[in-house]
């Protein structure tokens, strides 16, 4: 039986996140095209107050346009990380919560920006609310302790949030509005709001045909973040190894581990005995039950024998060698 691993799969099964990332990145790139300077100048220099449909459209355009490249890149990375939420909820539910939280955030921004006489650029009203379900629902897979500070795989997302939110006074105000709308949408009965199903059907048969991608067939696990993916792969390997050991009744320590002279004496002895040790490993007979165990896990017989010789018939070390080759 062959054990296959999924890649991170990009934006597979998350078309809304893909469209949002393309929209934010493409809007910023288009603003640097000379032929479109006059169009984007109207957005940037638009009035702070909404008095007509034209001013509303300018205000709406400003909420999708980051003026600096750094914030644009950060926002695209954050959207890429948030695609796990779309995979959990489904695209229709994810879009429903996204639209509702964005409308609430923009309503608060209109009131507060008029009061504080500020104007923020960029889709913080779309991005910041998603940090609420990210914090509440996405588990910490790996974490490291650095003194009193704990760094996890989710920390990079929080750091990007601080970078975007604390850039200016206007961005801080917009982030506060986004956080409030996120709490209202994802922590109250408002989270039950859902767009009609026919809207999802229409988009899936039109735009969805262009942007929807699927993971490769028979890829097994598909983690939504790199840490989750690695954790799933490790867990799958451990389960597979335990099943194989139970099937073949292989002891945990395999054939034992002999102490090698080059590890015991270090540099000089390693140089003198290196060739002899390599030749001895090449001639070392392997335990066929260990070979069968590794083959049952999905590795080729030839590579399994090489790893067992290198590990001196220790199946745990041989497994580690084979896994390192796959990384």
C-alpha positions in Angstrom: 0.0 0.0 0.0 1.4 3.4 -1.0 1.2 6.2 1.5 0.9 9.6 -0.3 1.1 13.0 1.2 -0.8 16.2 0.2 1.0 19.4 -0.5 -0.3 22.6 1.1 -2.6 22.7 -2.0 -2.6 26.5 -2.3 -6.1 27.9 -2.7 -7.7 24.6 -3.4 -11.3 24.4 -2.3 -11.2 28.1 -1.3 -12.3 30.2 -4.3 -13.6 33.1 -2.3 -10.2 33.6 -0.6 -8.5 33.3 -4.0 -10.7 36.0 -5.5 -10.2 38.3 -2.5 -6.4 37.9 -2.7 -6.5 38.6 -6.4 -8.7 41.6 -6.0 -6.5 43.2 -3.3 -3.3 42.5 -5.1 -4.6 43.3 -8.5 -6.1 46.6 -7.3 -2.8 47.7 -6.0 -0.9 46.7 -9.1 -3.4 48.4 -11.3 -3.0 51.7 -9.3 0.7 51.8 -10.5 -0.3 51.5 -14.2 0.2 55.0 -15.8 -2.9 54.6 -18.0 -5.0 54.2 -14.9 -3.5 57.0 -12.8 -6.4 59.3 -13.4 -8.9 56.7 -12.2 -7.1 55.9 -9.0 -6.4 59.6 -8.3 -10.2 60.1 -8.0 -10.3 57.3 -5.4 -7.4 58.6 -3.4 -8.4 62.2 -3.5 -12.1 61.5 -3.1 -14.2 63.4 -0.5 -14.2 62.2 3.1 -18.0 62.5 3.3 -20.5 60.4 1.4 -23.0 62.7 -0.3 -23.8 60.9 -3.5 -23.5 57.6 -5.3 -20.2 58.7 -6.9 -18.6 59.5 -3.5 -19.9 56.2 -2.1 -18.2 54.3 -5.0 -15.0 56.2 -4.4 -15.2 55.4 -0.7 -15.8 51.8 -1.5 -12.8 51.7 -3.8 -10.6 53.2 -1.2 -11.5 50.2 1.1 -9.9 47.8 -1.4 -6.8 49.8 -2.1 -3.7 49.7 0.0 -1.5 52.6 -0.9 1.8 50.9 0.1 3.1 47.6 -1.3 4.1 46.3 2.1 0.6 46.3 3.5 -0.7 44.8 0.2 1.7 41.8 0.5 0.9 41.4 4.2 -2.9 41.4 3.5 -2.5 38.8 0.7 -0.5 36.5 3.0 -3.2 36.9 5.7 -6.0 36.1 3.3 -4.0 33.0 2.2 -3.8 31.9 5.8 -7.5 32.5 6.4 -8.5 30.1 3.6 -8.7 27.4 6.3 -11.9 29.2 7.5 -13.5 28.9 4.1 -12.6 25.2 4.0 -14.2 24.7 7.4 -17.4 26.7 6.8 -17.9 26.2 3.0 -17.7 29.0 0.5 -21.3 30.2 0.8 -21.2 30.4 4.6 -17.8 32.0 4.6 -19.0 34.6 2.0 -22.1 35.3 4.1 -20.1 36.1 7.3 -17.5 38.0 5.3 -20.1 40.3 3.6 -22.0 40.8 6.8 -19.0 41.7 8.9 -17.6 43.9 6.2 -20.9 45.9 6.1 -20.9 46.3 9.8 -17.3 47.4 9.8 -17.8 49.9 7.0 -20.8 51.4 8.8 -18.8 51.9 11.9 -15.9 53.3 10.0 -18.1 55.9 8.2 -19.3 57.2 11.5 -16.0 57.2 13.3 -13.9 58.5 10.4 -16.3 61.4 10.1 -16.0 62.1 13.8 -12.2 61.8 14.0 -11.6 63.3 10.5 -9.5 60.4 9.2 -9.7 58.2 6.1 -8.2 54.7 5.9 -7.2 52.8 2.8 -7.2 49.1 2.5 -9.6 46.1 3.2 -9.0 46.0 6.9 -12.8 45.8 7.3 -12.7 42.5 5.5 -9.6 41.0 7.1 -9.7 42.0 10.7 -13.1 40.4 11.5 -11.7 37.0 10.5 -9.2 37.1 13.4 -12.1 36.4 15.7 -12.9 32.9 14.4 -9.1 32.3 13.7 -8.4 32.8 17.4 -11.4 30.9 18.7 -11.5 27.9 16.3 -8.1 27.2 14.8 -6.0 25.1 17.2 -2.3 25.7 18.0 -0.5 22.7 16.5 3.1 23.5 17.5 4.5 26.1 19.9 7.9 27.0 21.4 8.6 28.8 24.6 11.0 31.7 24.6 11.1 32.8 28.2 7.6 34.1 29.1 6.6 34.3 25.4 5.0 31.4 23.6 5.5 31.4 19.8 3.2 29.2 17.8 2.4 28.6 14.1 -0.4 31.2 14.4 1.8 33.9 15.7 3.0 35.1 12.3 -0.6 35.9 11.5 -1.0 38.0 14.6 2.2 39.8 13.9 1.0 40.7 10.4 -2.2 42.0 11.9 -0.3 44.3 14.3 1.8 45.5 11.4 -1.2 46.5 9.3 -3.3 47.8 12.2 -0.7 50.0 13.9 0.6 51.6 10.7 -1.5 54.8 11.0 -4.1 56.4 13.2 -6.7 55.7 10.5 -5.7 52.0 10.3 -6.0 51.6 14.0 -9.5 53.0 13.9 -10.4 50.8 11.0 -9.0 47.8 12.8 -11.0 48.5 15.9 -14.2 48.7 13.8 -13.3 45.4 12.1 -12.7 43.7 15.5 -16.0 44.9 16.8 -17.9 43.7 13.7 -16.0 40.3 14.0 -17.2 39.8 17.5 -20.7 40.7 16.6 -20.8 38.4 13.6 -18.9 35.3 14.9 -19.8 35.4 18.7 -23.5 36.1 18.5 -26.5 34.6 16.7 -25.7 36.8 13.8 -23.3 34.1 12.7 -26.3 32.1 11.5 -26.8 34.7 8.7 -26.5 32.9 5.4 -26.9 34.0 1.8 -29.6 32.1 -0.2 -28.4 28.9 -1.8 -29.2 30.0 -5.3 -26.6 32.8 -5.1 -23.9 30.1 -4.4 -25.2 28.1 -7.3 -25.1 31.0 -9.7 -21.5 31.9 -8.7 -20.3 28.3 -8.8 -21.6 27.9 -12.4 -20.1 31.2 -13.6 -17.1 32.6 -11.8 -16.5 29.4 -9.9 -15.7 27.6 -13.1 -12.8 30.0 -13.6 -11.3 30.2 -10.1 -12.3 26.9 -8.4 -9.4 24.5 -8.0 -9.3 21.0 -6.4 -6.4 19.1 -4.8 -4.8 16.2 -6.7 -6.8 13.0 -6.5 -5.8 10.5 -3.8 -3.6 13.0 -2.0 -4.9 11.9 1.3 -4.6 14.7 3.9 -4.8 18.4 3.0 -3.8 20.6 5.9 -4.9 24.2 5.7 -1.7 25.5 7.2 1.8 24.1 6.9 1.9 23.2 10.6 -1.4 21.4 10.5 -0.2 19.6 7.3 3.0 18.4 8.9 1.2 17.3 12.1 -1.3 15.3 10.0 1.6 13.7 8.0 3.4 12.8 11.2 0.3 11.4 12.8 -0.5 9.3 9.7 3.1 7.9 9.6 3.0 7.0 13.3 -0.3 5.2 12.9 0.9 3.4 9.8 4.1 2.4 11.6 2.2 1.1 14.6 -0.2 -0.9 12.4 2.8 -2.4 10.5 4.6 -3.3 13.7 1.5 -5.0 15.1 1.1 -6.9 11.8 4.7 -8.1 11.7 5.3 -8.2 15.4 8.4 -6.0 15.1 10.0 -4.9 18.5 10.1 -1.2 19.1 13.9 -1.0 19.1 14.2 -3.1 16.0 17.4 -4.9 15.7 19.2 -2.7 18.2 21.7 0.0 17.6 25.4 -0.8 17.6 27.8 1.9 18.8 29.9 3.0 15.9 33.6 3.7 16.4 33.4 7.1 14.6 30.7 8.3 17.0 32.7 7.0 20.0 36.1 8.5 19.1 35.2 11.4 16.9 37.2 13.1 14.1 40.4 11.2 13.7 38.9 7.7 14.1 36.1 8.7 11.8 38.5 9.6 9.1 40.5 6.4 9.5 37.6 4.1 9.7 35.1 5.9 7.4 35.8 3.8 4.4 35.7 0.5 6.3 32.5 1.5 8.0 30.8 2.4 4.8 31.9 -0.9 3.2 30.7 -2.8 6.3 27.3 -1.1 6.1 27.1 -2.0 2.4 27.6 -5.7 3.2 25.4 -5.7 6.4 22.5 -8.1 5.9 19.1 -6.5 6.5 16.3 -8.0 8.5 13.5 -8.8 6.0 10.7 -8.2 8.5 12.0 -4.6 8.8 12.1 -4.3 5.0 8.6 -5.5 4.7 7.4 -3.1 7.3 9.0 -0.1 5.5 7.6 -1.3 2.1 4.2 -1.6 3.7 4.5 2.1 4.7 4.9 3.0 1.1 8.7 3.1 0.6 10.5 1.2 -2.2 12.3 -2.0 -1.2 15.6 -0.8 -2.5 15.5 2.5 -0.5 14.2 0.6 2.6 17.2 -1.7 2.4 19.6 1.2 2.0 18.1 3.0 5.0 18.2 -0.1 7.2 21.9 -0.7 6.3 22.7 2.9 7.1 20.8 2.6 10.4 22.3 -0.8 11.2 18.9 -2.5 11.2 17.3 0.0 13.6 13.8 0.5 12.1 13.2 3.7 14.0 16.3 5.3 12.6 15.7 3.9 9.1 12.2 5.5 9.2 13.6 8.9 10.2 16.2 8.6 7.3 13.5 7.9 4.8 11.3 10.7 6.1 14.1 13.2 5.9 14.6 12.3 2.3 11.0 13.2 1.6 11.1 16.6 3.2 
